[in-house]
Amino acid sequence: MWEKQAMLKARFVAGDAEFASRMLDELQECIYAAPPTDEDLKELYRIRKRMEIEIAGEDRGRYNMKHGRGGLVDVEFTVQILQLKFGRAMPYIRKSNTLEAIEKLKESHAISESDYLILKDAYRFYRLLENRIRIVQNRAEGEIVKDSPELLALAKRLGYKGDDAGAKLLEDYLGHAAKARNLYERVIGVKESESQNQVDS
């Protein structure tokens, strides 16, 4: 299932366009042949959890907006799982671009208006944040550190005002992260306690 999820982003880049089109059509048939099973979803949850532990390395006051809990990857996993669940019956949601996929999921009523806003707003916020982090920090990819000089500089670049600009940015980030994680867990249908043994193994 992990391989199918990864191939959702496949697209034509160069070479024989006609051949690529045929290959992509066949790939789509394979990806969307059947929706993910409960076991498939538990495996995806286990993979996501390992990313948090092994890549994000979060602790108190240190966050990773890409790989951390409720971060960009949670948004992308949520969208991709929804595509895998409904893509066979709804071919028009099969978009490699995440924002386009979010729009199509809303249009198809696969998600509610409130869930659509959670995904869209978090994705846009994270992409903007990711772009600015590259400019102002020499830290690990996507890392946000509470009360750090870089956080204040990052906040100012994003248009936050005042001496507490860093705190305001962090509050907004944590708000998006909490909503994104809640939605991700609802969509994947796996709770942390259910998968802990698999993650530890």
C-alpha positions in Angstrom: 0.0 0.0 0.0 2.9 2.4 0.7 4.1 1.9 -2.9 0.6 2.8 -4.2 0.5 5.9 -2.1 3.9 7.0 -3.4 2.8 6.5 -7.0 -0.1 8.8 -6.6 2.4 11.6 -7.4 3.6 10.0 -10.6 3.5 12.3 -13.6 5.0 12.8 -17.1 8.3 14.7 -17.0 10.2 13.9 -20.2 10.4 11.4 -23.0 7.7 9.8 -25.2 4.4 11.5 -24.1 2.2 8.9 -25.7 4.0 6.0 -24.1 4.0 7.9 -20.7 0.3 8.4 -21.0 -0.4 4.7 -21.5 1.9 3.8 -18.6 0.2 6.3 -16.3 -3.2 5.0 -17.3 -2.1 1.4 -16.4 -0.6 2.7 -13.2 -3.9 4.3 -12.2 -5.7 1.1 -12.8 -3.3 -0.7 -10.4 -3.4 2.1 -7.8 -7.1 2.3 -7.7 -8.0 -1.4 -8.2 -9.3 -1.7 -4.7 -9.6 0.6 -1.7 -7.2 0.1 1.2 -8.0 -2.5 3.8 -7.9 -1.9 7.6 -4.5 -3.7 7.6 -3.3 -1.4 4.8 -4.2 1.6 6.8 -2.5 0.3 9.9 0.6 -0.2 7.9 0.5 3.3 6.6 0.0 4.6 10.1 3.0 2.6 11.3 5.1 4.1 8.5 3.9 7.7 9.3 4.7 7.2 13.0 8.2 6.0 12.2 8.7 9.2 10.2 7.8 11.2 13.3 10.2 9.3 15.5 13.1 8.9 13.2 13.0 12.1 11.0 11.1 14.8 12.9 12.8 14.2 16.3 10.4 16.6 18.1 10.5 17.3 21.8 9.2 20.0 24.1 9.5 23.4 22.4 11.0 21.9 19.2 8.7 21.1 16.3 9.1 19.9 12.7 6.5 21.4 10.4 7.1 18.9 7.7 7.5 15.5 9.3 6.3 16.2 12.8 2.9 15.5 14.5 0.2 17.3 12.6 2.6 18.7 10.0 2.7 18.9 6.2 3.1 15.1 5.9 -0.1 14.5 7.9 -2.0 16.8 5.4 -0.5 14.9 2.4 -1.2 11.5 3.9 -4.8 12.5 4.7 -5.4 13.6 1.1 -3.7 10.5 -0.4 -5.6 8.1 1.8 -8.9 9.7 0.8 -7.8 9.4 -2.9 -7.1 5.7 -2.3 -10.4 5.2 -0.6 -12.6 6.9 -3.2 -10.5 7.2 -6.3 -11.9 4.1 -8.0 -15.5 5.4 -7.9 -14.4 9.0 -8.4 -11.7 9.3 -11.0 -11.8 13.1 -11.0 -10.2 13.2 -7.5 -7.0 11.5 -8.9 -4.8 14.6 -8.9 -1.1 14.5 -8.2 -1.1 18.2 -7.0 -2.3 18.2 -3.4 -4.2 21.5 -3.5 -6.1 20.3 -6.7 -6.9 17.0 -5.0 -8.2 18.9 -1.9 -10.5 20.9 -4.2 -11.8 17.8 -6.0 -12.4 16.0 -2.7 -14.6 18.9 -1.6 -16.4 19.0 -5.0 -17.1 15.3 -4.8 -18.4 15.6 -1.2 -15.8 13.1 0.0 -15.0 15.6 2.7 -17.1 18.2 4.6 -16.6 22.0 4.2 -14.9 22.1 7.6 -12.5 19.3 6.8 -11.8 21.0 3.4 -10.8 24.2 5.2 -8.6 22.4 7.6 -6.7 20.7 4.8 -6.5 23.7 2.5 -5.6 26.3 5.2 -3.0 24.0 6.8 -1.4 23.1 3.5 -1.1 26.7 2.3 0.3 27.8 5.8 2.8 25.0 5.8 4.0 25.6 2.3 4.5 29.3 3.0 6.3 28.5 6.3 8.5 25.9 4.5 9.6 28.5 2.0 10.5 31.1 4.6 12.2 28.6 6.9 14.7 27.9 4.2 15.6 31.6 4.1 16.1 32.4 7.8 17.3 29.2 9.4 20.3 26.9 9.3 18.5 24.2 11.3 17.1 20.8 10.3 14.6 20.9 7.5 11.3 22.4 8.7 12.4 22.8 12.3 10.7 25.4 14.5 12.2 26.1 18.0 10.2 28.0 20.6 11.7 31.3 21.8 14.6 31.1 19.3 15.9 34.1 17.4 15.1 32.3 14.2 11.5 32.0 15.1 11.1 35.7 15.6 12.9 36.4 12.3 10.6 33.9 10.6 7.5 35.4 12.1 8.5 38.9 10.9 9.1 37.6 7.4 5.6 36.1 7.4 4.1 39.5 8.4 3.6 39.0 12.2 4.1 42.2 14.2 5.4 43.0 17.7 7.9 41.5 20.1 5.6 38.5 20.5 5.5 37.8 16.8 7.3 34.5 17.3 4.8 33.3 19.9 1.9 34.3 17.6 3.4 32.3 14.8 3.9 29.3 17.0 0.4 29.5 18.3 -0.9 29.5 14.7 1.3 26.6 13.8 0.2 24.5 16.7 -3.5 25.3 15.9 -3.1 24.0 12.4 -1.1 21.0 13.6 -3.8 19.9 16.1 -6.5 20.1 13.5 -4.5 18.4 10.9 -3.6 15.5 13.2 -7.2 15.1 14.4 -8.4 14.9 10.8 -5.6 12.5 9.8 -6.5 10.1 12.6 -10.2 10.3 11.7 -9.5 9.5 8.0 -7.0 6.7 8.6 -9.2 5.3 11.3 -6.3 4.2 13.5 -5.6 5.4 17.0 -2.2 5.7 18.5 -2.9 2.9 21.1 -3.9 0.5 18.3 -0.7 0.8 16.4 1.9 1.2 19.2 3.0 -2.4 19.2 3.6 -2.3 15.4 5.5 1.0 15.7 7.8 -0.5 18.5 8.4 -3.7 16.6 
